[in-house]
Amino acid sequence: MDPVIVVGAGPVGLALSLALAAQGVPTVLLDEGPGEEDPRPARTVVLREDTADLVERLGCSTLRDEGLRWAGWRSVRRKQLVRAVPLGEEDGIVPLPSPVHLPQHALTGGLRAAVVAQDLVTMVPFSRIDALEQDPHGVTVHTREPGSTWWRGSYLVGCDGARSTVRKLLDIRFPGRTAVERHAVAALRAQLPWPGEALLHRAPPWRTGGAEVTARPLPDGVWRLDWLLPPRGELVTPDALITRIRDTLEGWCGETPAYELLDTGVYTLHHRLARRWRSERAFLAGDAAHLLGALGTQGLDEGMRDAENLAWKLAQAWHQGASDLLLDSYQAERRAAVAARLRAADQSLPILRGGAGLRTLVPGAARGHDTLLADGHLGCGPLGAPPSYAHSPLSPPHAEAHTAVGTAPGAPVVDVRVTAPDGGTVRLRERLGLGHLLVILVAPGTGVWDRRHWLTAGVMPRLVDAVDALPVKAELLVTESYPGATAHTVLLVRPDGHLVAAFSGVRPAELLAAADAACGGGSDTAHDGQPRATASSDRTADVN
């Protein structure tokens, strides 16, 4: 089998290549640039709990070294504190997960370092594609820099950004809304009154505050400040931005403290959604497939979820063949999830930005508006929560053996502690992304089992036989408890951490049917021979 070709070496393309490599799939990563990114302190990203865990699983260490988990969230309107929310662990309680905030160049650099250490990823700088051809067995692309080269792949994924060449070559439309929001941005080092906490200040009482300003902390006393600008007309000159900075710092601190200005910028947010995310053996992911970001939502979060969703499906196709249903489910699940996010943002904008329309649905209370805005920033509700694939084409039909637990079918599972076959206890999320299903038995009291013999205890022998009979590889785990689950409940979980179904007891026939449905109902073709070790061994290159 030829490697998978990934076009674009931004965070999404890097993450997808690493996720495929973790599942034994070689990739050729075509990077239009030189293979590095210039530092821009004002260009930062916020990763929610699920995407931060994904990035760490892929071997990126910069979240710990250069990222900061917020300790809290504050909402202020004029001079009044509207809401204060603690984040992360507090006295053993986790009220809300804490997002991770870091410079985008640090995230990209950490992912690139992980790629360099990965033998199954071949990254090629200065490789701009200008032609793409498909046939029933693979994809061929041509790059024009630095020489004229043809590359052959089994599949191709365009992760090449908002101006995606892959999307244009596939003739896929990219409709949406332009200039949904505009922001002036500054990164600076200063001492602010709420160290480690993020702030949303609506209608600040100073002249240059505008409608809204946010402050989000980074390590080493650095902050990113964002001012919401009018949709059109206001030109942000350097002098005007310095005035905004001084007035804002004085408004928060009582006087303008000493500060070090690191970087500034102005950016415009667009909302767009590609009509199709799959064209035969070619796919779109990240900004090539969608643009969003108004009201605190994060497009990179959704791009990382694209990569995690697509990786295990392409791995299944590469190793064993896959049905069209499995490959089509990427678009069905991910496009629907992003479309719902965009609808929620577009419906909330008139309410929060003083327009008409849906404004009447939410009274003018600052707390109601704050909840909507906090959703996007903190990863909650329709603007920010991880998606659920309740209506996925991979959902198994309902069976009498199915039982309800605290997680709905299609939703991400709770990150409980589990016992692995080797007897070690790990977090459930540590077992994701390896290309196989997870079967989890809820068995209270397993903490006192003899871990050398736990596979032979109680109902385990019958469950071991049921897992061995599944049509795809699955890993058997045990947990002491799971929210809403009774003893001997069996959970079936996808490689990307979404619940397929829960069963009351060991039900081999129903478990097999659900596993078959979750993997697309079988494969169209079987691949001959063994997967090859590296991307370059399957690459065909012709230099003119």
URQUI-V963180 format. One record per helix or strand. SS is the DSSP state (H for helix, E for strand). FROM is the first residue (numbers start at 1). LEN is the number of residues. Records with the same first field share a line. If there is no record, write none. Layout:
SS=FROM-LEN + FROM-LEN
This chain:
E=4-4 + 27-4 + 44-4 + 68-2 + 72-6 + 80-7 + 89-2 + 93-2 + 100-4 + 121-4 + 129-7 + 138-6 + 149-5 + 156-3 + 174-16 + 197-6 + 212-6 + 222-8 + 260-15 + 278-2 + 282-3 + 290-2 + 402-1 + 412-1 + 417-3 + 425-3 + 437-6 + 474-6 + 489-5 + 498-7
H=11-12 + 49-9 + 62-5 + 104-13 + 165-5 + 219-3 + 238-16 + 286-3 + 294-3 + 299-22 + 324-29 + 357-5 + 366-13 + 381-4 + 428-4 + 446-3 + 454-3 + 460-9 + 508-11 + 536-3
